[in-house]
Amino acid sequence: MIAPFKWFTKSAIYAKYSKDPGNMLVHTGVIGWFLSSAAQIFAIAINDKISKKEKMFLIPQEIADAVVNCVSFYAVTNSIKSVGKKLTNTAKLRTPAITKLLEERGLILKKGAERAKDKIYAGDWNFNITKLDGYKTDIESTYKPFNNGVEVATGLVGSILSSNLITPVFRNYYAAKKQKQLMAYSGDKPNAPVVMPKVSLAAYQKLAASKPYSGNLKV
């Protein structure tokens, strides 16, 4: 029973991501954030140096923080990846081979040439190369690898911007507000801030890859 299930899983993953590898980058990134947040919540839950009263506040806060991380990462990365897809779909971004195929169909407006009335040319925002007649037989084999590469590249750029710039801004803003609430909740003075440890996505991945599981997890 195990082998067929594994094969089904591999087949399902291949069917979902083989034609759109950019989505795999986005989805695995979200999963990474989720696992990092789960590790942080688990660390708080088992840490005997944190009181039960603080845990009742910190754990829901970490869950909300995880939602902020995952949603912002997905939104930013997927949006930038979509820009790359739009550029290739409209043929604003194309290879010489794709240009040649479009020229043969009269879909490239030459510099200085008069635009035909009501004709959509490559590079127009409402042009879609995948909707052309004969796309499957004549164009897809040339276009698809290029489009996939652009989606992966733009998705990677989006993930870097999200993980290192945009998501931390949202997370830190949210954490600062929650920290003030925690200090008020626990009766601490403003000049004695509560330090809430953070496990970043990169740190979590590095830790998971380099260290075996230890039952004495401490924060």
N, C-alpha and C positions, 0 to 999 in steps of 0.2 A: 504493500500500500504506500510505502514511503517514496519509492522511485517514481511512480506515476504522478504523485503530488508534486515532487520536485520538478518534474518535467513540465507539468502544467504551470507551475510558478515561473519557470524560465521562459516558457512560451508566452505567457501573459505579459511579462516584462518586455520581452522582445517585440511583441506585437504593439505594445503601447509606446515604446520609446525609440524603436529602430528608425521610424520615419520622422521623429521629432526629438533628437537628442538634447536640444536646448531645454526642453521641459524636464528631462532627467536631472540636469544641473540644478534647476530651480527646486524640484521636489526633494532631492537629496540634501540640499542646503537647509530646507525647512525641517527635514527630519533631523539633521545635525543640531539645529537650534533646539529642537524639542528634546533630544537626548541630553544636551548640555543642561537645559533647564531642569529636566527630570533628575539629573545627577545633583544639581544644586539643592533641589527640594529634599531629596533623600538625605543629603549631607546635613541639612538643617534638622530634619526629623530625628536623626539618630545621635545628634551632637548633645552630649550630656552637659555641656557648658552653657547651653541656651535654656532658659526656663520655659516651662510649659506655657506660661502666660505670653511670653514673647513668641513662641512657636505658633500659638493660635493666631497671632498677627502676621508673622513672617511668612508662613506657608501659603496662606491665601494671596499675600502680596507677591510671592515668587510665581505663583500660578498666573496671576494677572500680568506680571512682568514677562513671563514666557509667551503669553498671547501677543504682547506688544512686539517682542522680538520676532516671532514667527510671521505675524501679519505684515509688519513693516518690511521684513526681508523679502517675503513673497511679492508684495505689492511693488517694491522698487525694482527688484531683479526682473520680474515678469514684465513690467512696463518697459524697461530698457530693452529687453529681448524682443518685445513686440515692435519697437522702433526699427530694429534690425530686420525683422520679418517684413515690415511695411516697405522698407527701402528696397528689398530684393523683389517683393511682389510687384511693385510699381516699376521695377527695372531702373530706378534711379541709381542703384548700385548693381553693377553687372560685370561679367567677365567678357573678354573679347569674343569668346565662342558664343555666348548668349547674344551679344550685339550682332554678330553675323546672322544668327537665326532670325532675329527681329528685322534686320535690314532686308533679308530675303522676302519678308512678308510686307515690306513697306511700312513698318511701324516705327521707324526711326526718322524723326523730323530733322532734316539736314539744316545746317546753319545757313540762314538767309532764305531758306525755302518758304513758300507760302503754306500756311496750315490749311488743310482741307476742312471744310465746314462739317461740324458734328463728328469728326474723327478723333478717336482717342489714341494718343501716341505713347510709346514707352517713355516713362519719366513723369507722365501726368499722375496726379494723386489718385484719380479714379481708374487708372490702368491696373489690370491684374493679369499677370502673365499666366497664372494657372487656369484662367478662364478662356484662354485662346483655343480655337478649334485645332485639334491635332496635338494638344499639349501632351497627352499621355504617350503618344507614339513618337513625336518629333522633338519635344523640348524637355520633358521631365528628366530624362537621363543626364542631361547637361546641367539643368537648373537645380535639381534637388540637392546634389552634393554641395554646391556652392551655397545654397540657402541654409542648409544644415550647419555649415561651417560658420556662416555669419551669425546665426542664432546662438550657437555655442559661444562664439567670441563676445557678442554683446551681452549674453547672459552672464559670462564670466566677469565682464566689466561691471555689470549691475551688481553682482554678488560682492565684488570687492568694495564698491562704493557703499553698498548697504551695510556690509559687515564692519567696515572700518570708519565710516563717516556718518551715515544717516541714521542707521539703527541705534548706535551708541548714544546719539544726541537725544532721541526719543526716550531710550531706556534710562539715561542719566537724569533727564528732566522728570520722568515719572518716579524714579527711585528717590530723588531729592524731596519730592512732595511727600512720598510715603515715609521717608525717614523722619520728617517733621511730625507726621502723625504718630509714628511709633514712639518718638520721644515724649509727645504729649500723653500718649496712652500708657507708657511705662513710668511717667513721672520724672523723667530725666530732665536736667537743665539744658538749655541751648548750647552752653559752652562745654557740654560733655556729650558729643555726638555718638550715636550708635554706629559702629562699623559693621556693615553687612557685606560679607565676602561674596565675590562674584567669580563665577567660572565662565570664561569666555569660550566661544565655539572653538577657537584655535587651541586654547589651553586644554580644553576637554579632549579634543582629538589627539593632541600630543600625549596627554596623560594616559589615555586609553591604549595608545599604541606602544608606549614605552614601559608601562608598569603593570604587573599582574594584579589581580583583584586582591584587596586586603580587607579583612573583616574589621580592621581598626581604623575605619575612615574617620578623619577628624577635619574640622574646618579651622 
